[in-house]
Amino acid sequence: MHTAAKVIARQARASEDAAYQVAGMLIVSLIPAMFWTLAVAGICSAVGHRPGAVALIGLGCAIAAFCAATFHAVISQRQR
């Protein structure tokens, strides 16, 4: 039988888990995206080609989206 206290406790736990998952997704997606964007910009500058800001932003967004999608797939499989 579900009591109100159990339901409230389960909802509080779920909201804490969601906050940790959002923080984890930000860490897993933003840090690699920033690293690889800076690496590409540095390598391109070293060989004499200055990449545009729009190209670097697009690259960073693509990397972040890929990492976030991968993280989401792994987390959703783990919760089943």
ABEGO torsion letter per residue (X at the ends): XBBAAAAAAAAAAAAAAAAAAAAAAAAAAAAAAAAAAAAAAAAAAAAGBBBBAAAAAAAAAAAAAAAAAAAAAAAAAAAX
